[in-house]
Amino acid sequence: MSGEKGLVVALSGGIGGAKLALGLYRILPPESLVVVANTGDDFTHLGLHISPDLDTLLYTLAGIDALETGWGRRGETWNFMAALESLGGQSWFRLGDGDLATHVERTRRLAAGESLGAITAEFCRRLGVSALLLPMSEDPVRTRLLTEDGWLDFQDYFVRQGTRPRVREISYRGALKARPHPGFIEALSRPDLAAIVICPSNPFLSIDPILSLPGVRAALKAARAPVVAVSPIAGKRAFKGPTAKLMSELGLEVAAESVLTHYAGLFDHFLADEEDREELSKFDANVSFARIRMESLDDRERIARLVLSLGQGSR
Ligand code: FO1
């Protein structure tokens, strides 16, 4: 079975994962890609429902993502933020004018009874995205961190405090009672499923919330297609700073080896960086190596092709 012929399901957080999701989107036929987004980072801010990872994926696939930050919209203006600041309003979480429209419209539709999945599908349609972008669940799951300052909500820790407090423990509040999105489970059981991709997102903050939903690990195991995990660490350096800091605070070595061990039993193939060949060769696992940093659009497509070639064949 070829990864390029069947359906591909990608599990992703925001910025890092979205790079590979875009690569997959650009090389796969339209409607062959399902991207399942972490919603553990979601929160209510200024009365608005914010879904950062869904929006990062939406804007990236639509080609309107802000290249300099990785979050928010390209060519954004900040009049709302400036006006809010002039009134003494909260300005630690920056909402650009165009991005604000997404949150306002999403919040209005949610209050009118529409589901997060349906709203996301409509936003995708409006912005010309033909992949199926799904929230991991319609139920609220909230990533919280036990730090030296006590329990913090994710965005408080990540943005307001700039990941400064040391982390001791992570919890995904609501995960045990939450149901995975029905479209997610349906996609995993499809007979034309060709590959499941774990994008190079933060394993603890972006992928684990998805895996913590009841039934997801079992559905991944039962799926007929291989699971390909891509390392978010190359040569002992995480692609994003907070991943390295968090891993060392959790007592883990900042190394691809820690990620491979963390995902043990879950993947059929692990794609790591060339720099980590020696370190990972001692593992009795299917590990492949490439230059996995995705700086250019070509890099994104090259890694996507490689991931699909690894996913070829049955499990
Ligand atoms: N990240 C920041 O570091 N500072 C911000 O002010 C900020 C605003 C923001 C607004 C909308 C959105 O969708 C994302 C935003 N992010 C911001 C990114 C985001 O909170 C995190 O990168 C993710 O939650 C982690 O995946």
Residues whose N, C-alpha, C, O or C-beta is under 5 A from the ligand:
A	BS01	FO1	G14 I15 D41 S51 P52 D55 W71 G72 W92 F93 R94 V159
